[in-house]
Amino acid sequence: MSAAVLLAACTEPPAPTLVYRDRELVDSLYRHQVDSLKPIYDSLCTAHFDSAVQFKTDSMLKVRTTEIQKALERLRQETSQ
């Protein structure tokens, strides 16, 4: 009997369910927050766009340069054998 009680106590409670009106309220609150934050995020994106593109470009160039160097080294080893 006590084992059954312990097992029941260790289970997760069921996820809460929302009725239609609750979902409607949550949706309107979410939309309001998104609408008020969108101008802030847009300005941050505009302000950091150039540096983000430069960072990603540098990162891609570094990866590609490493790949090219490995391929050239592999070719050197294959031709020297």
N, CA, C and O atoms as a Maestro MAE file, in Angstrom:
{
 s_m_m2io_version
 :::
 2.0.0
}

f_m_ct {
 s_m_title
 :::
 protein
 m_atom[324] {
  # First column is atom index #
  i_m_mmod_type
  r_m_x_coord
  r_m_y_coord
  r_m_z_coord
  i_m_residue_number
  s_m_chain_name
  s_m_pdb_residue_name
  s_m_pdb_atom_name
  i_m_atomic_number
  :::
  1 25 0.817 -1.195 0.000 1 A "MET " " N  " 7
  2 3 0.000 0.000 0.000 1 A "MET " " CA " 6
  3 2 0.858 1.256 0.000 1 A "MET " " C  " 6
  4 15 0.583 2.188 -0.756 1 A "MET " " O  " 8
  5 25 1.900 1.299 0.839 2 A "SER " " N  " 7
  6 3 2.746 2.489 0.909 2 A "SER " " CA " 6
  7 2 3.539 2.692 -0.372 2 A "SER " " C  " 6
  8 15 3.839 3.830 -0.734 2 A "SER " " O  " 8
  9 25 3.886 1.609 -1.069 3 A "ALA " " N  " 7
  10 3 4.594 1.732 -2.341 3 A "ALA " " CA " 6
  11 2 3.710 2.406 -3.384 3 A "ALA " " C  " 6
  12 15 4.191 3.213 -4.179 3 A "ALA " " O  " 8
  13 25 2.441 2.085 -3.385 4 A "ALA " " N  " 7
  14 3 1.508 2.701 -4.332 4 A "ALA " " CA " 6
  15 2 1.377 4.194 -4.063 4 A "ALA " " C  " 6
  16 15 1.291 4.991 -4.997 4 A "ALA " " O  " 8
  17 25 1.362 4.570 -2.797 5 A "VAL " " N  " 7
  18 3 1.264 5.984 -2.434 5 A "VAL " " CA " 6
  19 2 2.522 6.723 -2.870 5 A "VAL " " C  " 6
  20 15 2.446 7.835 -3.391 5 A "VAL " " O  " 8
  21 25 3.691 6.096 -2.653 6 A "LEU " " N  " 7
  22 3 4.951 6.723 -3.061 6 A "LEU " " CA " 6
  23 2 5.022 6.887 -4.571 6 A "LEU " " C  " 6
  24 15 5.457 7.930 -5.059 6 A "LEU " " O  " 8
  25 25 4.604 5.877 -5.311 7 A "LEU " " N  " 7
  26 3 4.621 5.974 -6.777 7 A "LEU " " CA " 6
  27 2 3.668 7.047 -7.264 7 A "LEU " " C  " 6
  28 15 3.997 7.780 -8.197 7 A "LEU " " O  " 8
  29 25 2.525 7.154 -6.673 8 A "ALA " " N  " 7
  30 3 1.554 8.170 -7.079 8 A "ALA " " CA " 6
  31 2 2.073 9.564 -6.758 8 A "ALA " " C  " 6
  32 15 1.786 10.516 -7.484 8 A "ALA " " O  " 8
  33 25 2.834 9.693 -5.679 9 A "ALA " " N  " 7
  34 3 3.371 11.000 -5.286 9 A "ALA " " CA " 6
  35 2 4.495 11.448 -6.201 9 A "ALA " " C  " 6
  36 15 4.788 12.640 -6.287 9 A "ALA " " O  " 8
  37 25 5.121 10.515 -6.879 10 A "CYS " " N  " 7
  38 3 6.264 10.848 -7.740 10 A "CYS " " CA " 6
  39 2 5.869 11.176 -9.169 10 A "CYS " " C  " 6
  40 15 6.723 11.566 -9.965 10 A "CYS " " O  " 8
  41 25 4.621 11.032 -9.506 11 A "THR " " N  " 7
  42 3 4.214 11.325 -10.879 11 A "THR " " CA " 6
  43 2 3.982 12.816 -11.050 11 A "THR " " C  " 6
  44 15 3.651 13.526 -10.101 11 A "THR " " O  " 8
  45 25 4.162 13.268 -12.266 12 A "GLU " " N  " 7
  46 3 3.957 14.682 -12.593 12 A "GLU " " CA " 6
  47 2 2.467 14.998 -12.588 12 A "GLU " " C  " 6
  48 15 1.658 14.180 -13.027 12 A "GLU " " O  " 8
  49 25 2.105 16.157 -12.103 13 A "PRO " " N  " 7
  50 3 0.690 16.529 -12.194 13 A "PRO " " CA " 6
  51 2 0.326 16.794 -13.649 13 A "PRO " " C  " 6
  52 15 1.193 17.170 -14.438 13 A "PRO " " O  " 8
  53 25 -0.925 16.608 -14.016 14 A "PRO " " N  " 7
  54 3 -1.309 16.832 -15.415 14 A "PRO " " CA " 6
  55 2 -1.130 18.299 -15.803 14 A "PRO " " C  " 6
  56 15 -1.228 19.201 -14.971 14 A "PRO " " O  " 8
  57 25 -0.873 18.501 -17.061 15 A "ALA " " N  " 7
  58 3 -0.704 19.863 -17.573 15 A "ALA " " CA " 6
  59 2 -2.011 20.633 -17.415 15 A "ALA " " C  " 6
  60 15 -3.091 20.066 -17.582 15 A "ALA " " O  " 8
  61 25 -1.916 21.920 -17.095 16 A "PRO " " N  " 7
  62 3 -3.157 22.690 -16.949 16 A "PRO " " CA " 6
  63 2 -3.860 22.830 -18.294 16 A "PRO " " C  " 6
  64 15 -3.221 22.915 -19.343 16 A "PRO " " O  " 8
  65 25 -5.150 22.852 -18.240 17 A "THR " " N  " 7
  66 3 -5.925 23.049 -19.460 17 A "THR " " CA " 6
  67 2 -6.579 24.422 -19.402 17 A "THR " " C  " 6
  68 15 -6.978 24.894 -18.337 17 A "THR " " O  " 8
  69 25 -6.679 25.038 -20.543 18 A "LEU " " N  " 7
  70 3 -7.280 26.361 -20.624 18 A "LEU " " CA " 6
  71 2 -8.600 26.278 -21.371 18 A "LEU " " C  " 6
  72 15 -8.727 25.565 -22.366 18 A "LEU " " O  " 8
  73 25 -9.555 27.004 -20.883 19 A "VAL " " N  " 7
  74 3 -10.814 27.101 -21.606 19 A "VAL " " CA " 6
  75 2 -10.639 28.168 -22.694 19 A "VAL " " C  " 6
  76 15 -9.642 28.890 -22.724 19 A "VAL " " O  " 8
  77 25 -11.624 28.246 -23.574 20 A "TYR " " N  " 7
  78 3 -11.532 29.150 -24.715 20 A "TYR " " CA " 6
  79 2 -11.247 30.592 -24.288 20 A "TYR " " C  " 6
  80 15 -10.391 31.247 -24.884 20 A "TYR " " O  " 8
  81 25 -11.937 31.090 -23.283 21 A "ARG " " N  " 7
  82 3 -11.761 32.488 -22.841 21 A "ARG " " CA " 6
  83 2 -10.343 32.715 -22.298 21 A "ARG " " C  " 6
  84 15 -9.752 33.773 -22.515 21 A "ARG " " O  " 8
  85 25 -9.804 31.714 -21.591 22 A "ASP " " N  " 7
  86 3 -8.427 31.838 -21.088 22 A "ASP " " CA " 6
  87 2 -7.440 31.930 -22.243 22 A "ASP " " C  " 6
  88 15 -6.533 32.762 -22.232 22 A "ASP " " O  " 8
  89 25 -7.622 31.070 -23.237 23 A "ARG " " N  " 7
  90 3 -6.732 31.099 -24.406 23 A "ARG " " CA " 6
  91 2 -6.845 32.418 -25.146 23 A "ARG " " C  " 6
  92 15 -5.846 32.956 -25.623 23 A "ARG " " O  " 8
  93 25 -8.051 32.937 -25.241 24 A "GLU " " N  " 7
  94 3 -8.279 34.225 -25.903 24 A "GLU " " CA " 6
  95 2 -7.539 35.345 -25.161 24 A "GLU " " C  " 6
  96 15 -6.929 36.214 -25.786 24 A "GLU " " O  " 8
  97 25 -7.598 35.317 -23.830 25 A "LEU " " N  " 7
  98 3 -6.915 36.319 -23.014 25 A "LEU " " CA " 6
  99 2 -5.405 36.207 -23.163 25 A "LEU " " C  " 6
  100 15 -4.719 37.212 -23.349 25 A "LEU " " O  " 8
  101 25 -4.893 35.000 -23.082 26 A "VAL " " N  " 7
  102 3 -3.451 34.790 -23.236 26 A "VAL " " CA " 6
  103 2 -2.989 35.267 -24.610 26 A "VAL " " C  " 6
  104 15 -1.953 35.921 -24.727 26 A "VAL " " O  " 8
  105 25 -3.742 34.945 -25.630 27 A "ASP " " N  " 7
  106 3 -3.402 35.359 -26.986 27 A "ASP " " CA " 6
  107 2 -3.371 36.880 -27.116 27 A "ASP " " C  " 6
  108 15 -2.451 37.428 -27.723 27 A "ASP " " O  " 8
  109 25 -4.350 37.557 -26.560 28 A "SER " " N  " 7
  110 3 -4.376 39.023 -26.672 28 A "SER " " CA " 6
  111 2 -3.236 39.654 -25.874 28 A "SER " " C  " 6
  112 15 -2.647 40.640 -26.316 28 A "SER " " O  " 8
  113 25 -2.920 39.096 -24.704 29 A "LEU " " N  " 7
  114 3 -1.784 39.614 -23.924 29 A "LEU " " CA " 6
  115 2 -0.467 39.409 -24.677 29 A "LEU " " C  " 6
  116 15 0.389 40.294 -24.698 29 A "LEU " " O  " 8
  117 25 -0.314 38.245 -25.289 30 A "TYR " " N  " 7
  118 3 0.893 37.958 -26.071 30 A "TYR " " CA " 6
  119 2 1.018 38.937 -27.244 30 A "TYR " " C  " 6
  120 15 2.078 39.522 -27.465 30 A "TYR " " O  " 8
  121 25 -0.069 39.105 -27.986 31 A "ARG " " N  " 7
  122 3 -0.025 40.026 -29.128 31 A "ARG " " CA " 6
  123 2 0.310 41.442 -28.683 31 A "ARG " " C  " 6
  124 15 1.068 42.139 -29.358 31 A "ARG " " O  " 8
  125 25 -0.241 41.870 -27.568 32 A "HIS " " N  " 7
  126 3 0.051 43.215 -27.059 32 A "HIS " " CA " 6
  127 2 1.535 43.353 -26.725 32 A "HIS " " C  " 6
  128 15 2.152 44.365 -27.057 32 A "HIS " " O  " 8
  129 25 2.107 42.350 -26.074 33 A "GLN " " N  " 7
  130 3 3.529 42.401 -25.714 33 A "GLN " " CA " 6
  131 2 4.402 42.407 -26.971 33 A "GLN " " C  " 6
  132 15 5.362 43.171 -27.066 33 A "GLN " " O  " 8
  133 25 4.061 41.557 -27.921 34 A "VAL " " N  " 7
  134 3 4.846 41.488 -29.158 34 A "VAL " " CA " 6
  135 2 4.764 42.814 -29.902 34 A "VAL " " C  " 6
  136 15 5.772 43.315 -30.401 34 A "VAL " " O  " 8
  137 25 3.587 43.369 -29.975 35 A "ASP " " N  " 7
  138 3 3.417 44.645 -30.674 35 A "ASP " " CA " 6
  139 2 4.215 45.763 -30.006 35 A "ASP " " C  " 6
  140 15 4.756 46.628 -30.694 35 A "ASP " " O  " 8
  141 25 4.296 45.757 -28.667 36 A "SER " " N  " 7
  142 3 5.030 46.823 -27.987 36 A "SER " " CA " 6
  143 2 6.545 46.597 -28.052 36 A "SER " " C  " 6
  144 15 7.311 47.558 -27.988 36 A "SER " " O  " 8
  145 25 6.987 45.337 -28.180 37 A "LEU " " N  " 7
  146 3 8.422 45.056 -28.228 37 A "LEU " " CA " 6
  147 2 8.986 45.085 -29.645 37 A "LEU " " C  " 6
  148 15 10.194 45.244 -29.817 37 A "LEU " " O  " 8
  149 25 8.151 44.938 -30.647 38 A "LYS " " N  " 7
  150 3 8.627 44.877 -32.035 38 A "LYS " " CA " 6
  151 2 9.475 46.085 -32.430 38 A "LYS " " C  " 6
  152 15 10.531 45.883 -33.030 38 A "LYS " " O  " 8
  153 25 9.087 47.319 -32.135 39 A "PRO " " N  " 7
  154 3 9.936 48.453 -32.516 39 A "PRO " " CA " 6
  155 2 11.315 48.413 -31.840 39 A "PRO " " C  " 6
  156 15 12.316 48.809 -32.437 39 A "PRO " " O  " 8
  157 25 11.354 47.939 -30.610 40 A "ILE " " N  " 7
  158 3 12.635 47.844 -29.899 40 A "ILE " " CA " 6
  159 2 13.531 46.818 -30.573 40 A "ILE " " C  " 6
  160 15 14.702 47.083 -30.841 40 A "ILE " " O  " 8
  161 25 12.968 45.637 -30.848 41 A "TYR " " N  " 7
  162 3 13.761 44.597 -31.502 41 A "TYR " " CA " 6
  163 2 14.176 44.994 -32.913 41 A "TYR " " C  " 6
  164 15 15.286 44.682 -33.345 41 A "TYR " " O  " 8
  165 25 13.301 45.673 -33.624 42 A "ASP " " N  " 7
  166 3 13.655 46.135 -34.972 42 A "ASP " " CA " 6
  167 2 14.819 47.119 -34.926 42 A "ASP " " C  " 6
  168 15 15.724 47.040 -35.757 42 A "ASP " " O  " 8
  169 25 14.809 48.046 -33.966 43 A "SER " " N  " 7
  170 3 15.903 49.013 -33.884 43 A "SER " " CA " 6
  171 2 17.203 48.340 -33.457 43 A "SER " " C  " 6
  172 15 18.275 48.709 -33.938 43 A "SER " " O  " 8
  173 25 17.120 47.357 -32.560 44 A "LEU " " N  " 7
  174 3 18.322 46.611 -32.174 44 A "LEU " " CA " 6
  175 2 18.886 45.832 -33.361 44 A "LEU " " C  " 6
  176 15 20.100 45.774 -33.560 44 A "LEU " " O  " 8
  177 25 18.000 45.243 -34.135 45 A "CYS " " N  " 7
  178 3 18.440 44.504 -35.317 45 A "CYS " " CA " 6
  179 2 19.135 45.431 -36.306 45 A "CYS " " C  " 6
  180 15 20.192 45.096 -36.841 45 A "CYS " " O  " 8
  181 25 18.543 46.590 -36.545 46 A "THR " " N  " 7
  182 3 19.142 47.560 -37.459 46 A "THR " " CA " 6
  183 2 20.494 48.032 -36.949 46 A "THR " " C  " 6
  184 15 21.440 48.167 -37.725 46 A "THR " " O  " 8
  185 25 20.589 48.282 -35.654 47 A "ALA " " N  " 7
  186 3 21.834 48.796 -35.075 47 A "ALA " " CA " 6
  187 2 22.958 47.766 -35.132 47 A "ALA " " C  " 6
  188 15 24.122 48.130 -35.295 47 A "ALA " " O  " 8
  189 25 22.620 46.480 -34.999 48 A "HIS " " N  " 7
  190 3 23.664 45.445 -34.925 48 A "HIS " " CA " 6
  191 2 23.814 44.635 -36.207 48 A "HIS " " C  " 6
  192 15 24.615 43.702 -36.250 48 A "HIS " " O  " 8
  193 25 23.067 44.967 -37.239 49 A "PHE " " N  " 7
  194 3 23.071 44.160 -38.459 49 A "PHE " " CA " 6
  195 2 24.459 44.089 -39.099 49 A "PHE " " C  " 6
  196 15 24.945 42.998 -39.396 49 A "PHE " " O  " 8
  197 25 25.101 45.239 -39.312 50 A "ASP " " N  " 7
  198 3 26.393 45.249 -39.993 50 A "ASP " " CA " 6
  199 2 27.444 44.446 -39.238 50 A "ASP " " C  " 6
  200 15 28.195 43.681 -39.843 50 A "ASP " " O  " 8
  201 25 27.502 44.616 -37.918 51 A "SER " " N  " 7
  202 3 28.504 43.876 -37.149 51 A "SER " " CA " 6
  203 2 28.176 42.383 -37.126 51 A "SER " " C  " 6
  204 15 29.088 41.556 -37.124 51 A "SER " " O  " 8
  205 25 26.898 42.029 -37.109 52 A "ALA " " N  " 7
  206 3 26.518 40.619 -37.128 52 A "ALA " " CA " 6
  207 2 26.901 39.981 -38.458 52 A "ALA " " C  " 6
  208 15 27.409 38.860 -38.486 52 A "ALA " " O  " 8
  209 25 26.660 40.686 -39.556 53 A "VAL " " N  " 7
  210 3 27.032 40.157 -40.871 53 A "VAL " " CA " 6
  211 2 28.553 40.012 -40.962 53 A "VAL " " C  " 6
  212 15 29.051 39.009 -41.471 53 A "VAL " " O  " 8
  213 25 29.283 41.001 -40.475 54 A "GLN " " N  " 7
  214 3 30.748 40.931 -40.510 54 A "GLN " " CA " 6
  215 2 31.251 39.751 -39.690 54 A "GLN " " C  " 6
  216 15 32.150 39.033 -40.127 54 A "GLN " " O  " 8
  217 25 30.683 39.544 -38.507 55 A "PHE " " N  " 7
  218 3 31.082 38.432 -37.649 55 A "PHE " " CA " 6
  219 2 30.826 37.093 -38.334 55 A "PHE " " C  " 6
  220 15 31.688 36.215 -38.339 55 A "PHE " " O  " 8
  221 25 29.632 36.944 -38.913 56 A "LYS " " N  " 7
  222 3 29.291 35.689 -39.588 56 A "LYS " " CA " 6
  223 2 30.163 35.470 -40.809 56 A "LYS " " C  " 6
  224 15 30.578 34.345 -41.085 56 A "LYS " " O  " 8
  225 25 30.443 36.536 -41.540 57 A "THR " " N  " 7
  226 3 31.302 36.422 -42.717 57 A "THR " " CA " 6
  227 2 32.703 35.987 -42.309 57 A "THR " " C  " 6
  228 15 33.277 35.088 -42.922 57 A "THR " " O  " 8
  229 25 33.255 36.617 -41.278 58 A "ASP " " N  " 7
  230 3 34.586 36.237 -40.791 58 A "ASP " " CA " 6
  231 2 34.599 34.779 -40.349 58 A "ASP " " C  " 6
  232 15 35.552 34.050 -40.625 58 A "ASP " " O  " 8
  233 25 33.553 34.363 -39.669 59 A "SER " " N  " 7
  234 3 33.457 32.999 -39.180 59 A "SER " " CA " 6
  235 2 33.411 32.000 -40.340 59 A "SER " " C  " 6
  236 15 34.087 30.972 -40.308 59 A "SER " " O  " 8
  237 25 32.607 32.310 -41.364 60 A "MET " " N  " 7
  238 3 32.515 31.418 -42.522 60 A "MET " " CA " 6
  239 2 33.840 31.363 -43.266 60 A "MET " " C  " 6
  240 15 34.259 30.294 -43.711 60 A "MET " " O  " 8
  241 25 34.502 32.505 -43.406 61 A "LEU " " N  " 7
  242 3 35.797 32.517 -44.086 61 A "LEU " " CA " 6
  243 2 36.824 31.680 -43.334 61 A "LEU " " C  " 6
  244 15 37.618 30.966 -43.946 61 A "LEU " " O  " 8
  245 25 36.806 31.768 -42.001 62 A "LYS " " N  " 7
  246 3 37.738 30.987 -41.193 62 A "LYS " " CA " 6
  247 2 37.499 29.492 -41.388 62 A "LYS " " C  " 6
  248 15 38.450 28.723 -41.531 62 A "LYS " " O  " 8
  249 25 36.247 29.086 -41.394 63 A "VAL " " N  " 7
  250 3 35.905 27.674 -41.578 63 A "VAL " " CA " 6
  251 2 36.325 27.216 -42.970 63 A "VAL " " C  " 6
  252 15 36.944 26.162 -43.114 63 A "VAL " " O  " 8
  253 25 36.000 27.985 -43.979 64 A "ARG " " N  " 7
  254 3 36.340 27.601 -45.363 64 A "ARG " " CA " 6
  255 2 37.858 27.570 -45.568 64 A "ARG " " C  " 6
  256 15 38.367 26.682 -46.252 64 A "ARG " " O  " 8
  257 25 38.582 28.521 -44.988 65 A "THR " " N  " 7
  258 3 40.037 28.533 -45.114 65 A "THR " " CA " 6
  259 2 40.637 27.278 -44.484 65 A "THR " " C  " 6
  260 15 41.551 26.671 -45.042 65 A "THR " " O  " 8
  261 25 40.119 26.896 -43.324 66 A "THR " " N  " 7
  262 3 40.585 25.677 -42.670 66 A "THR " " CA " 6
  263 2 40.294 24.452 -43.536 66 A "THR " " C  " 6
  264 15 41.144 23.572 -43.669 66 A "THR " " O  " 8
  265 25 39.102 24.391 -44.122 67 A "GLU " " N  " 7
  266 3 38.751 23.271 -44.998 67 A "GLU " " CA " 6
  267 2 39.686 23.204 -46.206 67 A "GLU " " C  " 6
  268 15 40.134 22.123 -46.589 67 A "GLU " " O  " 8
  269 25 39.977 24.356 -46.802 68 A "ILE " " N  " 7
  270 3 40.870 24.399 -47.971 68 A "ILE " " CA " 6
  271 2 42.271 23.945 -47.573 68 A "ILE " " C  " 6
  272 15 42.903 23.178 -48.299 68 A "ILE " " O  " 8
  273 25 42.759 24.414 -46.426 69 A "GLN " " N  " 7
  274 3 44.089 24.012 -45.972 69 A "GLN " " CA " 6
  275 2 44.164 22.504 -45.733 69 A "GLN " " C  " 6
  276 15 45.162 21.877 -46.087 69 A "GLN " " O  " 8
  277 25 43.141 21.924 -45.147 70 A "LYS " " N  " 7
  278 3 43.116 20.473 -44.922 70 A "LYS " " CA " 6
  279 2 43.096 19.718 -46.247 70 A "LYS " " C  " 6
  280 15 43.783 18.708 -46.401 70 A "LYS " " O  " 8
  281 25 42.305 20.210 -47.209 71 A "ALA " " N  " 7
  282 3 42.234 19.553 -48.516 71 A "ALA " " CA " 6
  283 2 43.577 19.639 -49.233 71 A "ALA " " C  " 6
  284 15 44.021 18.668 -49.846 71 A "ALA " " O  " 8
  285 25 44.222 20.800 -49.157 72 A "LEU " " N  " 7
  286 3 45.535 20.945 -49.800 72 A "LEU " " CA " 6
  287 2 46.573 20.040 -49.148 72 A "LEU " " C  " 6
  288 15 47.400 19.442 -49.837 72 A "LEU " " O  " 8
  289 25 46.533 19.941 -47.835 73 A "GLU " " N  " 7
  290 3 47.473 19.063 -47.127 73 A "GLU " " CA " 6
  291 2 47.243 17.609 -47.504 73 A "GLU " " C  " 6
  292 15 48.196 16.855 -47.697 73 A "GLU " " O  " 8
  293 25 45.977 17.214 -47.610 74 A "ARG " " N  " 7
  294 3 45.657 15.847 -48.020 74 A "ARG " " CA " 6
  295 2 46.154 15.581 -49.443 74 A "ARG " " C  " 6
  296 15 46.676 14.501 -49.723 74 A "ARG " " O  " 8
  297 25 45.996 16.552 -50.340 75 A "LEU " " N  " 7
  298 3 46.481 16.390 -51.713 75 A "LEU " " CA " 6
  299 2 48.006 16.294 -51.745 75 A "LEU " " C  " 6
  300 15 48.559 15.493 -52.498 75 A "LEU " " O  " 8
  301 25 48.689 17.107 -50.934 76 A "ARG " " N  " 7
  302 3 50.160 17.056 -50.864 76 A "ARG " " CA " 6
  303 2 50.621 15.681 -50.408 76 A "ARG " " C  " 6
  304 15 51.578 15.126 -50.947 76 A "ARG " " O  " 8
  305 25 49.935 15.135 -49.411 77 A "GLN " " N  " 7
  306 3 50.306 13.808 -48.910 77 A "GLN " " CA " 6
  307 2 50.053 12.726 -49.951 77 A "GLN " " C  " 6
  308 15 50.845 11.794 -50.089 77 A "GLN " " O  " 8
  309 25 48.953 12.847 -50.682 78 A "GLU " " N  " 7
  310 3 48.631 11.838 -51.698 78 A "GLU " " CA " 6
  311 2 49.615 11.897 -52.863 78 A "GLU " " C  " 6
  312 15 49.985 10.860 -53.413 78 A "GLU " " O  " 8
  313 25 50.042 13.109 -53.244 79 A "THR " " N  " 7
  314 3 50.957 13.210 -54.381 79 A "THR " " CA " 6
  315 2 52.393 12.882 -53.998 79 A "THR " " C  " 6
  316 15 53.196 12.534 -54.864 79 A "THR " " O  " 8
  317 25 52.727 12.987 -52.720 80 A "SER " " N  " 7
  318 3 54.107 12.689 -52.311 80 A "SER " " CA " 6
  319 2 54.320 11.189 -52.103 80 A "SER " " C  " 6
  320 15 55.459 10.740 -51.981 80 A "SER " " O  " 8
  321 25 53.266 10.433 -52.062 81 A "GLN " " N  " 7
  322 3 53.408 8.975 -51.842 81 A "GLN " " CA " 6
  323 2 53.714 8.235 -53.075 81 A "GLN " " C  " 6
  324 15 53.860 7.013 -53.041 81 A "GLN " " O  " 8
  :::
 }
 m_bond[323] {
  # First column is bond index #
  i_m_from
  i_m_to
  i_m_order
  :::
  1 1 2 1
  2 2 3 1
  3 3 4 2
  4 3 5 1
  5 5 6 1
  6 6 7 1
  7 7 8 2
  8 7 9 1
  9 9 10 1
  10 10 11 1
  11 11 12 2
  12 11 13 1
  13 13 14 1
  14 14 15 1
  15 15 16 2
  16 15 17 1
  17 17 18 1
  18 18 19 1
  19 19 20 2
  20 19 21 1
  21 21 22 1
  22 22 23 1
  23 23 24 2
  24 23 25 1
  25 25 26 1
  26 26 27 1
  27 27 28 2
  28 27 29 1
  29 29 30 1
  30 30 31 1
  31 31 32 2
  32 31 33 1
  33 33 34 1
  34 34 35 1
  35 35 36 2
  36 35 37 1
  37 37 38 1
  38 38 39 1
  39 39 40 2
  40 39 41 1
  41 41 42 1
  42 42 43 1
  43 43 44 2
  44 43 45 1
  45 45 46 1
  46 46 47 1
  47 47 48 2
  48 47 49 1
  49 49 50 1
  50 50 51 1
  51 51 52 2
  52 51 53 1
  53 53 54 1
  54 54 55 1
  55 55 56 2
  56 55 57 1
  57 57 58 1
  58 58 59 1
  59 59 60 2
  60 59 61 1
  61 61 62 1
  62 62 63 1
  63 63 64 2
  64 63 65 1
  65 65 66 1
  66 66 67 1
  67 67 68 2
  68 67 69 1
  69 69 70 1
  70 70 71 1
  71 71 72 2
  72 71 73 1
  73 73 74 1
  74 74 75 1
  75 75 76 2
  76 75 77 1
  77 77 78 1
  78 78 79 1
  79 79 80 2
  80 79 81 1
  81 81 82 1
  82 82 83 1
  83 83 84 2
  84 83 85 1
  85 85 86 1
  86 86 87 1
  87 87 88 2
  88 87 89 1
  89 89 90 1
  90 90 91 1
  91 91 92 2
  92 91 93 1
  93 93 94 1
  94 94 95 1
  95 95 96 2
  96 95 97 1
  97 97 98 1
  98 98 99 1
  99 99 100 2
  100 99 101 1
  101 101 102 1
  102 102 103 1
  103 103 104 2
  104 103 105 1
  105 105 106 1
  106 106 107 1
  107 107 108 2
  108 107 109 1
  109 109 110 1
  110 110 111 1
  111 111 112 2
  112 111 113 1
  113 113 114 1
  114 114 115 1
  115 115 116 2
  116 115 117 1
  117 117 118 1
  118 118 119 1
  119 119 120 2
  120 119 121 1
  121 121 122 1
  122 122 123 1
  123 123 124 2
  124 123 125 1
  125 125 126 1
  126 126 127 1
  127 127 128 2
  128 127 129 1
  129 129 130 1
  130 130 131 1
  131 131 132 2
  132 131 133 1
  133 133 134 1
  134 134 135 1
  135 135 136 2
  136 135 137 1
  137 137 138 1
  138 138 139 1
  139 139 140 2
  140 139 141 1
  141 141 142 1
  142 142 143 1
  143 143 144 2
  144 143 145 1
  145 145 146 1
  146 146 147 1
  147 147 148 2
  148 147 149 1
  149 149 150 1
  150 150 151 1
  151 151 152 2
  152 151 153 1
  153 153 154 1
  154 154 155 1
  155 155 156 2
  156 155 157 1
  157 157 158 1
  158 158 159 1
  159 159 160 2
  160 159 161 1
  161 161 162 1
  162 162 163 1
  163 163 164 2
  164 163 165 1
  165 165 166 1
  166 166 167 1
  167 167 168 2
  168 167 169 1
  169 169 170 1
  170 170 171 1
  171 171 172 2
  172 171 173 1
  173 173 174 1
  174 174 175 1
  175 175 176 2
  176 175 177 1
  177 177 178 1
  178 178 179 1
  179 179 180 2
  180 179 181 1
  181 181 182 1
  182 182 183 1
  183 183 184 2
  184 183 185 1
  185 185 186 1
  186 186 187 1
  187 187 188 2
  188 187 189 1
  189 189 190 1
  190 190 191 1
  191 191 192 2
  192 191 193 1
  193 193 194 1
  194 194 195 1
  195 195 196 2
  196 195 197 1
  197 197 198 1
  198 198 199 1
  199 199 200 2
  200 199 201 1
  201 201 202 1
  202 202 203 1
  203 203 204 2
  204 203 205 1
  205 205 206 1
  206 206 207 1
  207 207 208 2
  208 207 209 1
  209 209 210 1
  210 210 211 1
  211 211 212 2
  212 211 213 1
  213 213 214 1
  214 214 215 1
  215 215 216 2
  216 215 217 1
  217 217 218 1
  218 218 219 1
  219 219 220 2
  220 219 221 1
  221 221 222 1
  222 222 223 1
  223 223 224 2
  224 223 225 1
  225 225 226 1
  226 226 227 1
  227 227 228 2
  228 227 229 1
  229 229 230 1
  230 230 231 1
  231 231 232 2
  232 231 233 1
  233 233 234 1
  234 234 235 1
  235 235 236 2
  236 235 237 1
  237 237 238 1
  238 238 239 1
  239 239 240 2
  240 239 241 1
  241 241 242 1
  242 242 243 1
  243 243 244 2
  244 243 245 1
  245 245 246 1
  246 246 247 1
  247 247 248 2
  248 247 249 1
  249 249 250 1
  250 250 251 1
  251 251 252 2
  252 251 253 1
  253 253 254 1
  254 254 255 1
  255 255 256 2
  256 255 257 1
  257 257 258 1
  258 258 259 1
  259 259 260 2
  260 259 261 1
  261 261 262 1
  262 262 263 1
  263 263 264 2
  264 263 265 1
  265 265 266 1
  266 266 267 1
  267 267 268 2
  268 267 269 1
  269 269 270 1
  270 270 271 1
  271 271 272 2
  272 271 273 1
  273 273 274 1
  274 274 275 1
  275 275 276 2
  276 275 277 1
  277 277 278 1
  278 278 279 1
  279 279 280 2
  280 279 281 1
  281 281 282 1
  282 282 283 1
  283 283 284 2
  284 283 285 1
  285 285 286 1
  286 286 287 1
  287 287 288 2
  288 287 289 1
  289 289 290 1
  290 290 291 1
  291 291 292 2
  292 291 293 1
  293 293 294 1
  294 294 295 1
  295 295 296 2
  296 295 297 1
  297 297 298 1
  298 298 299 1
  299 299 300 2
  300 299 301 1
  301 301 302 1
  302 302 303 1
  303 303 304 2
  304 303 305 1
  305 305 306 1
  306 306 307 1
  307 307 308 2
  308 307 309 1
  309 309 310 1
  310 310 311 1
  311 311 312 2
  312 311 313 1
  313 313 314 1
  314 314 315 1
  315 315 316 2
  316 315 317 1
  317 317 318 1
  318 318 319 1
  319 319 320 2
  320 319 321 1
  321 321 322 1
  322 322 323 1
  323 323 324 2
  :::
 }
}
